[in-house]
Amino acid sequence: KGASAYERSQLIDEVRFTNMPEVATVRIFTLNGTLIKTINKSGPESYLKWDLATDNSLPIASGIYLIHVDVPGVGEKVLKFAAVKKRTQLNTF
């Protein structure tokens, strides 16, 4: 299990993109090229949070995703991201 100093709780799904400029657009794609999330950043904070949900507020599945970061006037970068989701306990009734 990976962990980060940014984690507030093990129950919250969240990824934080750090060292971000004031203006940027982050697009998250599945490996087959389907756009699932677009996040626009415009502000002085140096990070951007993603709740591991799609634009339709559906949680993402475990798997590999492509992250496209576009910074106007600077350039673009494509990253790979792996998500391993927690197993849901359904026997807690």
PDB file as gemmi writes it, atoms N, CA and C in Angstrom:
CRYST1    1.000    1.000    1.000  90.00  90.00  90.00 P 1                      
ATOM      1  N   LYS A   1       0.846  -1.171   0.000  1.00  0.00           N  
ATOM      2  CA  LYS A   1       0.000   0.000   0.000  1.00  0.00           C  
ATOM      3  C   LYS A   1       0.883   1.223   0.000  1.00  0.00           C  
ATOM      4  N   GLY A   2       0.611   2.103  -0.929  1.00  0.00           N  
ATOM      5  CA  GLY A   2       1.325   3.368  -0.974  1.00  0.00           C  
ATOM      6  C   GLY A   2       0.638   4.381  -0.082  1.00  0.00           C  
ATOM      7  N   ALA A   3       1.378   5.313   0.413  1.00  0.00           N  
ATOM      8  CA  ALA A   3       0.803   6.351   1.261  1.00  0.00           C  
ATOM      9  C   ALA A   3       1.543   7.656   0.981  1.00  0.00           C  
ATOM     10  N   SER A   4       0.938   8.728   1.400  1.00  0.00           N  
ATOM     11  CA  SER A   4       1.506  10.048   1.181  1.00  0.00           C  
ATOM     12  C   SER A   4       1.295  10.902   2.417  1.00  0.00           C  
ATOM     13  N   ALA A   5       2.171  11.849   2.627  1.00  0.00           N  
ATOM     14  CA  ALA A   5       2.021  12.782   3.749  1.00  0.00           C  
ATOM     15  C   ALA A   5       0.793  13.663   3.561  1.00  0.00           C  
ATOM     16  N   TYR A   6       0.248  13.720   2.337  1.00  0.00           N  
ATOM     17  CA  TYR A   6      -0.928  14.530   2.060  1.00  0.00           C  
ATOM     18  C   TYR A   6      -2.229  13.841   2.449  1.00  0.00           C  
ATOM     19  N   GLU A   7      -2.186  12.530   2.725  1.00  0.00           N  
ATOM     20  CA  GLU A   7      -3.409  11.801   3.048  1.00  0.00           C  
ATOM     21  C   GLU A   7      -3.990  12.257   4.379  1.00  0.00           C  
ATOM     22  N   ARG A   8      -5.278  12.556   4.361  1.00  0.00           N  
ATOM     23  CA  ARG A   8      -5.969  12.928   5.582  1.00  0.00           C  
ATOM     24  C   ARG A   8      -6.576  11.707   6.252  1.00  0.00           C  
ATOM     25  N   SER A   9      -6.948  10.706   5.457  1.00  0.00           N  
ATOM     26  CA  SER A   9      -7.587   9.510   5.981  1.00  0.00           C  
ATOM     27  C   SER A   9      -7.468   8.409   4.941  1.00  0.00           C  
ATOM     28  N   GLN A  10      -7.448   7.159   5.394  1.00  0.00           N  
ATOM     29  CA  GLN A  10      -7.430   6.036   4.464  1.00  0.00           C  
ATOM     30  C   GLN A  10      -8.789   5.826   3.817  1.00  0.00           C  
ATOM     31  N   LEU A  11      -9.796   6.499   4.295  1.00  0.00           N  
ATOM     32  CA  LEU A  11     -11.141   6.349   3.756  1.00  0.00           C  
ATOM     33  C   LEU A  11     -11.438   7.331   2.628  1.00  0.00           C  
ATOM     34  N   ILE A  12     -10.563   8.299   2.405  1.00  0.00           N  
ATOM     35  CA  ILE A  12     -10.782   9.317   1.380  1.00  0.00           C  
ATOM     36  C   ILE A  12      -9.912   9.009   0.169  1.00  0.00           C  
ATOM     37  N   ASP A  13     -10.549   8.851  -0.996  1.00  0.00           N  
ATOM     38  CA  ASP A  13      -9.806   8.658  -2.243  1.00  0.00           C  
ATOM     39  C   ASP A  13      -9.462  10.026  -2.810  1.00  0.00           C  
ATOM     40  N   GLU A  14      -8.169  10.295  -2.931  1.00  0.00           N  
ATOM     41  CA  GLU A  14      -7.746  11.586  -3.444  1.00  0.00           C  
ATOM     42  C   GLU A  14      -6.308  11.500  -3.922  1.00  0.00           C  
ATOM     43  N   VAL A  15      -6.051  12.134  -5.047  1.00  0.00           N  
ATOM     44  CA  VAL A  15      -4.702  12.263  -5.578  1.00  0.00           C  
ATOM     45  C   VAL A  15      -4.393  13.746  -5.644  1.00  0.00           C  
ATOM     46  N   ARG A  16      -3.164  14.088  -5.349  1.00  0.00           N  
ATOM     47  CA  ARG A  16      -2.766  15.490  -5.368  1.00  0.00           C  
ATOM     48  C   ARG A  16      -1.617  15.645  -6.362  1.00  0.00           C  
ATOM     49  N   PHE A  17      -1.832  16.522  -7.342  1.00  0.00           N  
ATOM     50  CA  PHE A  17      -0.785  16.891  -8.286  1.00  0.00           C  
ATOM     51  C   PHE A  17      -0.059  18.089  -7.681  1.00  0.00           C  
ATOM     52  N   THR A  18       1.232  17.978  -7.463  1.00  0.00           N  
ATOM     53  CA  THR A  18       1.985  19.045  -6.802  1.00  0.00           C  
ATOM     54  C   THR A  18       2.880  19.782  -7.796  1.00  0.00           C  
ATOM     55  N   ASN A  19       3.422  20.897  -7.338  1.00  0.00           N  
ATOM     56  CA  ASN A  19       4.308  21.749  -8.136  1.00  0.00           C  
ATOM     57  C   ASN A  19       3.639  22.210  -9.427  1.00  0.00           C  
ATOM     58  N   MET A  20       2.375  22.581  -9.321  1.00  0.00           N  
ATOM     59  CA  MET A  20       1.599  23.024 -10.474  1.00  0.00           C  
ATOM     60  C   MET A  20       1.713  24.544 -10.632  1.00  0.00           C  
ATOM     61  N   PRO A  21       1.683  25.034 -11.872  1.00  0.00           N  
ATOM     62  CA  PRO A  21       1.664  26.482 -12.090  1.00  0.00           C  
ATOM     63  C   PRO A  21       0.278  27.039 -11.777  1.00  0.00           C  
ATOM     64  N   GLU A  22       0.128  28.348 -11.888  1.00  0.00           N  
ATOM     65  CA  GLU A  22      -1.159  28.972 -11.559  1.00  0.00           C  
ATOM     66  C   GLU A  22      -2.274  28.550 -12.506  1.00  0.00           C  
ATOM     67  N   VAL A  23      -1.955  28.359 -13.787  1.00  0.00           N  
ATOM     68  CA  VAL A  23      -2.971  27.987 -14.775  1.00  0.00           C  
ATOM     69  C   VAL A  23      -2.546  26.690 -15.462  1.00  0.00           C  
ATOM     70  N   ALA A  24      -3.450  25.710 -15.473  1.00  0.00           N  
ATOM     71  CA  ALA A  24      -3.177  24.425 -16.123  1.00  0.00           C  
ATOM     72  C   ALA A  24      -4.492  23.688 -16.341  1.00  0.00           C  
ATOM     73  N   THR A  25      -4.473  22.767 -17.287  1.00  0.00           N  
ATOM     74  CA  THR A  25      -5.602  21.877 -17.521  1.00  0.00           C  
ATOM     75  C   THR A  25      -5.086  20.448 -17.441  1.00  0.00           C  
ATOM     76  N   VAL A  26      -5.748  19.636 -16.630  1.00  0.00           N  
ATOM     77  CA  VAL A  26      -5.397  18.234 -16.482  1.00  0.00           C  
ATOM     78  C   VAL A  26      -6.557  17.407 -17.023  1.00  0.00           C  
ATOM     79  N   ARG A  27      -6.239  16.509 -17.942  1.00  0.00           N  
ATOM     80  CA  ARG A  27      -7.250  15.608 -18.495  1.00  0.00           C  
ATOM     81  C   ARG A  27      -6.825  14.182 -18.193  1.00  0.00           C  
ATOM     82  N   ILE A  28      -7.764  13.368 -17.721  1.00  0.00           N  
ATOM     83  CA  ILE A  28      -7.476  11.977 -17.385  1.00  0.00           C  
ATOM     84  C   ILE A  28      -8.221  11.088 -18.377  1.00  0.00           C  
ATOM     85  N   PHE A  29      -7.476  10.138 -18.951  1.00  0.00           N  
ATOM     86  CA  PHE A  29      -8.005   9.231 -19.963  1.00  0.00           C  
ATOM     87  C   PHE A  29      -7.826   7.784 -19.519  1.00  0.00           C  
ATOM     88  N   THR A  30      -8.728   6.913 -19.979  1.00  0.00           N  
ATOM     89  CA  THR A  30      -8.499   5.474 -19.845  1.00  0.00           C  
ATOM     90  C   THR A  30      -7.456   5.091 -20.892  1.00  0.00           C  
ATOM     91  N   LEU A  31      -6.948   3.856 -20.820  1.00  0.00           N  
ATOM     92  CA  LEU A  31      -5.939   3.437 -21.789  1.00  0.00           C  
ATOM     93  C   LEU A  31      -6.480   3.361 -23.210  1.00  0.00           C  
ATOM     94  N   ASN A  32      -7.796   3.180 -23.368  1.00  0.00           N  
ATOM     95  CA  ASN A  32      -8.342   3.143 -24.726  1.00  0.00           C  
ATOM     96  C   ASN A  32      -8.656   4.527 -25.270  1.00  0.00           C  
ATOM     97  N   GLY A  33      -8.315   5.585 -24.512  1.00  0.00           N  
ATOM     98  CA  GLY A  33      -8.438   6.947 -24.995  1.00  0.00           C  
ATOM     99  C   GLY A  33      -9.711   7.675 -24.606  1.00  0.00           C  
ATOM    100  N   THR A  34     -10.543   7.090 -23.757  1.00  0.00           N  
ATOM    101  CA  THR A  34     -11.767   7.741 -23.326  1.00  0.00           C  
ATOM    102  C   THR A  34     -11.458   8.788 -22.259  1.00  0.00           C  
ATOM    103  N   LEU A  35     -11.881  10.016 -22.510  1.00  0.00           N  
ATOM    104  CA  LEU A  35     -11.695  11.095 -21.534  1.00  0.00           C  
ATOM    105  C   LEU A  35     -12.697  10.900 -20.398  1.00  0.00           C  
ATOM    106  N   ILE A  36     -12.188  10.784 -19.154  1.00  0.00           N  
ATOM    107  CA  ILE A  36     -13.091  10.561 -18.019  1.00  0.00           C  
ATOM    108  C   ILE A  36     -13.152  11.751 -17.062  1.00  0.00           C  
ATOM    109  N   LYS A  37     -12.138  12.630 -17.113  1.00  0.00           N  
ATOM    110  CA  LYS A  37     -12.124  13.750 -16.167  1.00  0.00           C  
ATOM    111  C   LYS A  37     -11.305  14.899 -16.741  1.00  0.00           C  
ATOM    112  N   THR A  38     -11.823  16.110 -16.590  1.00  0.00           N  
ATOM    113  CA  THR A  38     -11.089  17.322 -16.935  1.00  0.00           C  
ATOM    114  C   THR A  38     -11.085  18.223 -15.711  1.00  0.00           C  
ATOM    115  N   ILE A  39      -9.897  18.670 -15.326  1.00  0.00           N  
ATOM    116  CA  ILE A  39      -9.752  19.561 -14.174  1.00  0.00           C  
ATOM    117  C   ILE A  39      -9.009  20.805 -14.644  1.00  0.00           C  
ATOM    118  N   ASN A  40      -9.640  21.954 -14.474  1.00  0.00           N  
ATOM    119  CA  ASN A  40      -9.010  23.222 -14.821  1.00  0.00           C  
ATOM    120  C   ASN A  40      -8.503  23.886 -13.546  1.00  0.00           C  
ATOM    121  N   LYS A  41      -7.245  24.305 -13.582  1.00  0.00           N  
ATOM    122  CA  LYS A  41      -6.650  24.967 -12.421  1.00  0.00           C  
ATOM    123  C   LYS A  41      -6.376  26.420 -12.771  1.00  0.00           C  
ATOM    124  N   SER A  42      -6.839  27.293 -11.922  1.00  0.00           N  
ATOM    125  CA  SER A  42      -6.502  28.712 -12.064  1.00  0.00           C  
ATOM    126  C   SER A  42      -6.516  29.313 -10.667  1.00  0.00           C  
ATOM    127  N   GLY A  43      -5.353  29.393 -10.101  1.00  0.00           N  
ATOM    128  CA  GLY A  43      -5.222  29.932  -8.754  1.00  0.00           C  
ATOM    129  C   GLY A  43      -3.794  29.830  -8.270  1.00  0.00           C  
ATOM    130  N   PRO A  44      -3.477  30.495  -7.179  1.00  0.00           N  
ATOM    131  CA  PRO A  44      -2.096  30.560  -6.706  1.00  0.00           C  
ATOM    132  C   PRO A  44      -1.593  29.295  -6.004  1.00  0.00           C  
ATOM    133  N   GLU A  45      -2.500  28.406  -5.555  1.00  0.00           N  
ATOM    134  CA  GLU A  45      -2.010  27.219  -4.846  1.00  0.00           C  
ATOM    135  C   GLU A  45      -1.163  26.362  -5.787  1.00  0.00           C  
ATOM    136  N   SER A  46      -0.184  25.679  -5.244  1.00  0.00           N  
ATOM    137  CA  SER A  46       0.762  24.922  -6.066  1.00  0.00           C  
ATOM    138  C   SER A  46       0.355  23.465  -6.244  1.00  0.00           C  
ATOM    139  N   TYR A  47      -0.888  23.140  -5.932  1.00  0.00           N  
ATOM    140  CA  TYR A  47      -1.342  21.756  -6.091  1.00  0.00           C  
ATOM    141  C   TYR A  47      -2.751  21.734  -6.669  1.00  0.00           C  
ATOM    142  N   LEU A  48      -3.134  20.540  -7.114  1.00  0.00           N  
ATOM    143  CA  LEU A  48      -4.458  20.315  -7.676  1.00  0.00           C  
ATOM    144  C   LEU A  48      -4.923  18.959  -7.158  1.00  0.00           C  
ATOM    145  N   LYS A  49      -6.148  18.889  -6.645  1.00  0.00           N  
ATOM    146  CA  LYS A  49      -6.665  17.642  -6.084  1.00  0.00           C  
ATOM    147  C   LYS A  49      -7.633  16.976  -7.057  1.00  0.00           C  
ATOM    148  N   TRP A  50      -7.595  15.635  -7.075  1.00  0.00           N  
ATOM    149  CA  TRP A  50      -8.541  14.836  -7.857  1.00  0.00           C  
ATOM    150  C   TRP A  50      -9.108  13.778  -6.930  1.00  0.00           C  
ATOM    151  N   ASP A  51     -10.419  13.658  -6.882  1.00  0.00           N  
ATOM    152  CA  ASP A  51     -11.099  12.729  -5.979  1.00  0.00           C  
ATOM    153  C   ASP A  51     -11.269  11.325  -6.554  1.00  0.00           C  
ATOM    154  N   LEU A  52     -10.543  10.989  -7.601  1.00  0.00           N  
ATOM    155  CA  LEU A  52     -10.591   9.676  -8.264  1.00  0.00           C  
ATOM    156  C   LEU A  52     -11.993   9.335  -8.748  1.00  0.00           C  
ATOM    157  N   ALA A  53     -12.700  10.370  -9.212  1.00  0.00           N  
ATOM    158  CA  ALA A  53     -14.027  10.186  -9.788  1.00  0.00           C  
ATOM    159  C   ALA A  53     -14.034  10.794 -11.187  1.00  0.00           C  
ATOM    160  N   THR A  54     -14.965  10.338 -12.007  1.00  0.00           N  
ATOM    161  CA  THR A  54     -15.098  10.846 -13.370  1.00  0.00           C  
ATOM    162  C   THR A  54     -15.835  12.183 -13.362  1.00  0.00           C  
ATOM    163  N   ASP A  55     -15.970  12.773 -14.535  1.00  0.00           N  
ATOM    164  CA  ASP A  55     -16.760  14.005 -14.656  1.00  0.00           C  
ATOM    165  C   ASP A  55     -18.220  13.765 -14.292  1.00  0.00           C  
ATOM    166  N   ASN A  56     -18.667  12.510 -14.372  1.00  0.00           N  
ATOM    167  CA  ASN A  56     -20.042  12.147 -14.004  1.00  0.00           C  
ATOM    168  C   ASN A  56     -20.156  11.729 -12.542  1.00  0.00           C  
ATOM    169  N   SER A  57     -19.120  11.991 -11.748  1.00  0.00           N  
ATOM    170  CA  SER A  57     -19.064  11.664 -10.313  1.00  0.00           C  
ATOM    171  C   SER A  57     -19.094  10.172 -10.016  1.00  0.00           C  
ATOM    172  N   LEU A  58     -18.676   9.347 -10.973  1.00  0.00           N  
ATOM    173  CA  LEU A  58     -18.563   7.909 -10.747  1.00  0.00           C  
ATOM    174  C   LEU A  58     -17.139   7.581 -10.317  1.00  0.00           C  
ATOM    175  N   PRO A  59     -16.962   6.685  -9.343  1.00  0.00           N  
ATOM    176  CA  PRO A  59     -15.601   6.331  -8.927  1.00  0.00           C  
ATOM    177  C   PRO A  59     -14.883   5.561 -10.041  1.00  0.00           C  
ATOM    178  N   ILE A  60     -13.594   5.803 -10.178  1.00  0.00           N  
ATOM    179  CA  ILE A  60     -12.827   5.091 -11.198  1.00  0.00           C  
ATOM    180  C   ILE A  60     -12.590   3.658 -10.742  1.00  0.00           C  
ATOM    181  N   ALA A  61     -12.298   2.788 -11.694  1.00  0.00           N  
ATOM    182  CA  ALA A  61     -11.963   1.394 -11.400  1.00  0.00           C  
ATOM    183  C   ALA A  61     -10.455   1.263 -11.236  1.00  0.00           C  
ATOM    184  N   SER A  62     -10.027   0.172 -10.629  1.00  0.00           N  
ATOM    185  CA  SER A  62      -8.594  -0.107 -10.583  1.00  0.00           C  
ATOM    186  C   SER A  62      -8.090  -0.249 -12.012  1.00  0.00           C  
ATOM    187  N   GLY A  63      -6.898   0.268 -12.268  1.00  0.00           N  
ATOM    188  CA  GLY A  63      -6.330   0.165 -13.612  1.00  0.00           C  
ATOM    189  C   GLY A  63      -5.308   1.241 -13.882  1.00  0.00           C  
ATOM    190  N   ILE A  64      -4.899   1.307 -15.143  1.00  0.00           N  
ATOM    191  CA  ILE A  64      -3.897   2.271 -15.594  1.00  0.00           C  
ATOM    192  C   ILE A  64      -4.620   3.399 -16.329  1.00  0.00           C  
ATOM    193  N   TYR A  65      -4.217   4.629 -16.051  1.00  0.00           N  
ATOM    194  CA  TYR A  65      -4.809   5.806 -16.666  1.00  0.00           C  
ATOM    195  C   TYR A  65      -3.707   6.691 -17.230  1.00  0.00           C  
ATOM    196  N   LEU A  66      -4.048   7.483 -18.232  1.00  0.00           N  
ATOM    197  CA  LEU A  66      -3.128   8.459 -18.798  1.00  0.00           C  
ATOM    198  C   LEU A  66      -3.568   9.840 -18.347  1.00  0.00           C  
ATOM    199  N   ILE A  67      -2.603  10.625 -17.889  1.00  0.00           N  
ATOM    200  CA  ILE A  67      -2.884  11.970 -17.405  1.00  0.00           C  
ATOM    201  C   ILE A  67      -2.159  12.956 -18.324  1.00  0.00           C  
ATOM    202  N   HIS A  68      -2.930  13.837 -18.928  1.00  0.00           N  
ATOM    203  CA  HIS A  68      -2.385  14.842 -19.840  1.00  0.00           C  
ATOM    204  C   HIS A  68      -2.437  16.197 -19.140  1.00  0.00           C  
ATOM    205  N   VAL A  69      -1.279  16.789 -18.916  1.00  0.00           N  
ATOM    206  CA  VAL A  69      -1.187  18.101 -18.270  1.00  0.00           C  
ATOM    207  C   VAL A  69      -0.803  19.110 -19.338  1.00  0.00           C  
ATOM    208  N   ASP A  70      -1.620  20.153 -19.468  1.00  0.00           N  
ATOM    209  CA  ASP A  70      -1.383  21.204 -20.457  1.00  0.00           C  
ATOM    210  C   ASP A  70      -1.235  22.543 -19.733  1.00  0.00           C  
ATOM    211  N   VAL A  71      -0.083  23.175 -19.909  1.00  0.00           N  
ATOM    212  CA  VAL A  71       0.187  24.478 -19.296  1.00  0.00           C  
ATOM    213  C   VAL A  71       0.370  25.481 -20.429  1.00  0.00           C  
ATOM    214  N   PRO A  72      -0.553  26.451 -20.544  1.00  0.00           N  
ATOM    215  CA  PRO A  72      -0.451  27.432 -21.626  1.00  0.00           C  
ATOM    216  C   PRO A  72       0.878  28.173 -21.612  1.00  0.00           C  
ATOM    217  N   GLY A  73       1.490  28.253 -22.792  1.00  0.00           N  
ATOM    218  CA  GLY A  73       2.755  28.974 -22.925  1.00  0.00           C  
ATOM    219  C   GLY A  73       3.970  28.197 -22.472  1.00  0.00           C  
ATOM    220  N   VAL A  74       3.770  27.013 -21.887  1.00  0.00           N  
ATOM    221  CA  VAL A  74       4.898  26.216 -21.405  1.00  0.00           C  
ATOM    222  C   VAL A  74       5.000  24.899 -22.168  1.00  0.00           C  
ATOM    223  N   GLY A  75       3.902  24.137 -22.217  1.00  0.00           N  
ATOM    224  CA  GLY A  75       3.934  22.873 -22.923  1.00  0.00           C  
ATOM    225  C   GLY A  75       2.988  21.850 -22.325  1.00  0.00           C  
ATOM    226  N   GLU A  76       3.180  20.617 -22.751  1.00  0.00           N  
ATOM    227  CA  GLU A  76       2.326  19.507 -22.337  1.00  0.00           C  
ATOM    228  C   GLU A  76       3.175  18.364 -21.808  1.00  0.00           C  
ATOM    229  N   LYS A  77       2.549  17.533 -20.972  1.00  0.00           N  
ATOM    230  CA  LYS A  77       3.218  16.354 -20.424  1.00  0.00           C  
ATOM    231  C   LYS A  77       2.172  15.261 -20.276  1.00  0.00           C  
ATOM    232  N   VAL A  78       2.530  14.026 -20.617  1.00  0.00           N  
ATOM    233  CA  VAL A  78       1.646  12.880 -20.433  1.00  0.00           C  
ATOM    234  C   VAL A  78       2.279  11.955 -19.404  1.00  0.00           C  
ATOM    235  N   LEU A  79       1.491  11.577 -18.408  1.00  0.00           N  
ATOM    236  CA  LEU A  79       1.949  10.701 -17.335  1.00  0.00           C  
ATOM    237  C   LEU A  79       1.086   9.449 -17.291  1.00  0.00           C  
ATOM    238  N   LYS A  80       1.638   8.366 -16.759  1.00  0.00           N  
ATOM    239  CA  LYS A  80       0.849   7.165 -16.501  1.00  0.00           C  
ATOM    240  C   LYS A  80       0.514   7.128 -15.017  1.00  0.00           C  
ATOM    241  N   PHE A  81      -0.676   6.663 -14.704  1.00  0.00           N  
ATOM    242  CA  PHE A  81      -1.143   6.607 -13.322  1.00  0.00           C  
ATOM    243  C   PHE A  81      -1.810   5.258 -13.097  1.00  0.00           C  
ATOM    244  N   ALA A  82      -1.422   4.571 -12.033  1.00  0.00           N  
ATOM    245  CA  ALA A  82      -2.041   3.295 -11.680  1.00  0.00           C  
ATOM    246  C   ALA A  82      -2.886   3.476 -10.433  1.00  0.00           C  
ATOM    247  N   ALA A  83      -4.105   2.967 -10.475  1.00  0.00           N  
ATOM    248  CA  ALA A  83      -5.012   3.033  -9.326  1.00  0.00           C  
ATOM    249  C   ALA A  83      -5.355   1.614  -8.900  1.00  0.00           C  
ATOM    250  N   VAL A  84      -5.204   1.364  -7.614  1.00  0.00           N  
ATOM    251  CA  VAL A  84      -5.628   0.093  -7.032  1.00  0.00           C  
ATOM    252  C   VAL A  84      -6.637   0.455  -5.956  1.00  0.00           C  
ATOM    253  N   LYS A  85      -7.886   0.184  -6.243  1.00  0.00           N  
ATOM    254  CA  LYS A  85      -8.961   0.590  -5.346  1.00  0.00           C  
ATOM    255  C   LYS A  85      -9.102  -0.400  -4.192  1.00  0.00           C  
ATOM    256  N   LYS A  86      -9.571   0.112  -3.079  1.00  0.00           N  
ATOM    257  CA  LYS A  86      -9.793  -0.721  -1.901  1.00  0.00           C  
ATOM    258  C   LYS A  86     -10.962  -1.666  -2.135  1.00  0.00           C  
ATOM    259  N   ARG A  87     -10.881  -2.818  -1.527  1.00  0.00           N  
ATOM    260  CA  ARG A  87     -11.983  -3.768  -1.620  1.00  0.00           C  
ATOM    261  C   ARG A  87     -13.124  -3.285  -0.736  1.00  0.00           C  
ATOM    262  N   THR A  88     -14.314  -3.278  -1.276  1.00  0.00           N  
ATOM    263  CA  THR A  88     -15.489  -2.830  -0.533  1.00  0.00           C  
ATOM    264  C   THR A  88     -16.013  -3.973   0.310  1.00  0.00           C  
ATOM    265  N   GLN A  89     -16.278  -3.688   1.582  1.00  0.00           N  
ATOM    266  CA  GLN A  89     -16.846  -4.682   2.480  1.00  0.00           C  
ATOM    267  C   GLN A  89     -18.366  -4.603   2.419  1.00  0.00           C  
ATOM    268  N   LEU A  90     -19.000  -5.642   1.917  1.00  0.00           N  
ATOM    269  CA  LEU A  90     -20.453  -5.641   1.790  1.00  0.00           C  
ATOM    270  C   LEU A  90     -21.132  -6.415   2.907  1.00  0.00           C  
ATOM    271  N   ASN A  91     -20.375  -6.996   3.789  1.00  0.00           N  
ATOM    272  CA  ASN A  91     -20.966  -7.818   4.847  1.00  0.00           C  
ATOM    273  C   ASN A  91     -21.075  -7.059   6.184  1.00  0.00           C  
ATOM    274  N   THR A  92     -21.270  -5.766   6.122  1.00  0.00           N  
ATOM    275  CA  THR A  92     -21.343  -4.961   7.348  1.00  0.00           C  
ATOM    276  C   THR A  92     -22.770  -4.515   7.659  1.00  0.00           C  
ATOM    277  N   PHE A  93     -23.734  -5.331   7.297  1.00  0.00           N  
ATOM    278  CA  PHE A  93     -25.143  -4.973   7.558  1.00  0.00           C  
ATOM    279  C   PHE A  93     -25.576  -5.375   8.947  1.00  0.00           C  
TER     280      PHE A  93                                                      
END                                                                             
